[in-house]
Amino acid sequence: MRGQLPVLISTSLINTPHVELWPHGLLPARSNHDARLLAHARHVLRRKYDGRYLAAATPAGLRPLLHGWQREPGIDAAIAALAEHRAPPAAFASPAPELPLDRLHRLLDALGIDDGYGRDTGLPLVAEPAELAFAGFDRYRRALWLRHGAARAWSRMQESALADDVVLEAISGYRSHDYQLGIFQRKLARGQAVSQILTVNAAPGYSEHHTGCALDIGTPGEPPAEESFEQTGAFAWLTAHAADHDFRMSYPRDNPHGIVYEPWHWCWTAGADGA
């Protein structure tokens, strides 16, 4: 199973519980050894919880980027997902499947967060999509990942805004459960309690960013994720036109979830892929 693999060229992120499979050309090389392999890689297997590169999927097969990568949790599932990935995104007539939540439940248990959190906040538990589309780059030149339908809608909305001389920038899009868990782990290491962290950050699995439909939006010259965004022309344009592209502001003032006012956070509401 770890031998010859088909040559695949894709702009999709293949997502598995432990490992992400990034398409060619979107990850920076971190050493000369990485650079040589990444230059020939069709996909790079990347560990989700810390971003370490595990292996490069080249036309000649899988090549190691980390010693002992074959023993990584979830590596067989990642290789199987790569081998099964044949059709381009446009060929999918139904929404991309979602990943199981069993691992997330274990992570939440370890943090002492139970179902009461969802009941108290009114936030649903969110599964990660098994596939995401490349939607360009964010303000920081990082790859932006969204569900296929959301990516198309975001591109159309940016173009429509630009026609009105308004520039919309993505600050961030999809984030994994592991990304959100990392925020908690860093704050716990600094001595904060889980209860303190939950006043500022959604629990892993409860962030809209996990859906692949949510975006933090900014505009040039404006700091990211600040309430002052509501004073910009970009916010005025979104207020008037975002609904035309099936985007809505998720957390207005006095929202029922108890989340602080976020004029920068917008979510595509038309549904999943194919909608």
N, C-alpha and C positions, 0 to 999 in steps of 0.2 A: 504493500500500500504506500510505502514511502519511497517508491522508485520513480519511474517515468510518469510525468503528468502532461495533460494536453496543454497546448499553447492557448492562453486566454488573454484577451485584451479587454479590459472592462473599466468603467468609471463608477462602479459600485463598490461599496464597502460591504464585505461579507462578514456578518456578525455572529459570533457564537458565545456561549456563556463566559468562557475564560479568555478567548483569543479573538482579536480582530484581524481580518485579512485585507490589507490595504492594496489598492491597485498601483501599478508602476508609476513612478515619478512624483509621488505626493509626500514622501517622507525624506527628510534630509539624512545624508550619510553622517555618521558620527565617528568614523575612522576610515583610513585608507582601505582596510579590509572590507568594511561595509560598502564603501563607494564602488569597489569592483563588483561586488555581488549585486548591489541594488541597480547598477547600470543594466544588468541582464535580467532582473527579476520581473516576472509578470505580476506577482503579488508578494507582499511581505507579511509574515505572520508576526503579530505584535501583541505582547502580553498586555491585558487590559488594565490590571491594577497599578502598574508602574510605567507602562509604555516601552518596556524593553523589547528590542527586536529579537525574535527567536530563530527564524529561518527565512530564507528567500526561496520562493518557488520560481525556478528558472525552467526554460525548455528542456534542460537536461535532468531536471529533478529538483528535489529540495536540498538546499545547501545551508549549513549551520551558520548562524550569526551569534549564537550563545551556546557555550558548552553545556551539554546535558539537556538540550532543548527537547529531545525525544521523551523525556520523563516529565515534562510540564503537565500540570492538570489540564484536561480538556484538549490536549494536542490531537488525539485521534479524531475527536469530533470536528476540530478545525480542518484537518486534512480531508475528512469525508465531505464537509461542506464545500471545500474548494473543488474536489473531484466532481461533485454534483452540479456545480455552477456552470451551466451551458448557455442558457438563453440570455440575450441582452435585456435590460430592464423594460424596454418598450414592448417586449413580447409577452410580459406577464399580464394576464387578463384579470387577475384577482389580486387583492392586497398581499404584500409580503407577509409571511407568517411571523408570529412573535415567539420570542424565546420563553422557555418555561421559567416559572417564578420560584422554584424550590430553593435554588441557591440564594436568592434574595431573602427569602424567609429566614434562612439560617443566619445571614448577615444581620438582619434586623433583630433576631433573637439575641445575638451576641452583644448588640448595643442596648438591649433591654427595651426595645420599642415593639409594642404589640398592636393588635388591631384597633385598640382604643385611640391611637393617634389618628388614623383615618376617620374614625367616627367624630372625633373632636374637631378636626379641621375641615371635614367635608371633602378632603382630597382623595382621589382614587389611587389605588396601587397600579402602577404603570409597568407593563412589560416592554422590553426593548424589541425593536424590529429586527428580523433576521437579515435584513438587507437595507442599505441606505444609498441614496444617490449623491454624487458629487455635485454640489450647488455653487461652485466657485470658491472664492477665498473670503475670509473675514477681514476685518480691519488690520489684523496683525499678520496677515498672509498665511494663516492656518487654513487647512482644508475645512470647508464647511459641508457638513453632512445633514441631509434631510430625507424624509420619505420622498419617493419619486414625485407624487402629486404636489407636495409642499414645495419641492425644489422648482418645479415648473411654475407654480403660482408666484413664488418669490421672484423668479427671473422676470416674469411679466409685470409684477408690481414695481420692481426697480426701474424697468424700462418706461413704464407709464409715469412714474414720478419724475424721471429724468426729462421726459418730454415737457414737463411743467417746470423744468429747471430746479428740481429738488433731488438731492443726492441722498439715497438711503444706503447705509452701510450695515452689514451684519457684524455684530459684536461676538455672538456665539450662537450655535444651533444645537444639534444633538449632543447630549452628554450621557455617558454610560452610568449604570448603577455604581460601578467601581470608581468613577470620577467623583461622584457625590460622596461615596464612602471615604475617599481620600481626604476630602474636606473635613469630615468628622474626625478621622484619625489624626490629622495634623493639629486640630484644635484640642483634642483629648490629650495629645502629647504635651501641649502647652498648659495643661491643668484645668481646662474648661470641663464642666459637666455636660452630659448629653442634654439635660434640660435647658442649659444655657444656649447650647448650639442650636437647638430647635426653635429658639426665638428669632433666629436670623436665617437659618438654612432649613429647607425642607428635608425630611428624612430620605435616605436613599430609597428609590422606588416610588417616591411621591412627587417628583419634580416633573413639570410638563416637558422639560427638555428631553426626558427619556423617550418621549413619543416619536421624536423626529419631526414634529410638526411645529415646534415652538422656536421663536427667534428673539434674541435681544437685538434691538435695532438702534443704530446711532446715526450721526451725520457729521461730516468733517468739522473740526473745530470745537466739538462738544465732547466733554468727558463721558466715558461709558457709564451706563447704569446709574445715572444721577437724575433726581427729580427735575432738575433744570431743563431736561430734554423737552418737557411740556411747553417750554417757551420758544421752541424752535419752529421754523417753517416746516421742517420734516414732520414734526408731530402734528401740526395743523393739517398737513396733507394727508397723513395717515388717518386722522380723525374723520376727514371728509371722504376718503377714497379707499381705505383698506378693506372695507366690507365688500367693495366691488370685486375684490380678489380673494374673498373668503377668509380674510384675516380679521381677528378681533383682539382688543386689548384684554388680557386675562385678569389683571389685578388692578381694577380701578380703586379709587378711594372707598374706604368702608366696605371692602369686599367681604363676602361671608366666610372666607377661609382664614381671615385674620392676618393675611400677608400684607406687608407694607405696600403702599402705592408704587406701582412700577409702570410708568408711562412708556418705558422702553420695551416691555415684554409683550409680544404679539404672537398669536397662535393661529395656524391654518385650520379651519373648522369644516372644510368640505368633506373630510373623511380620509381614509387611507388611500393607498395607491389605486389608480384606476378610476377614482371618483371624479 
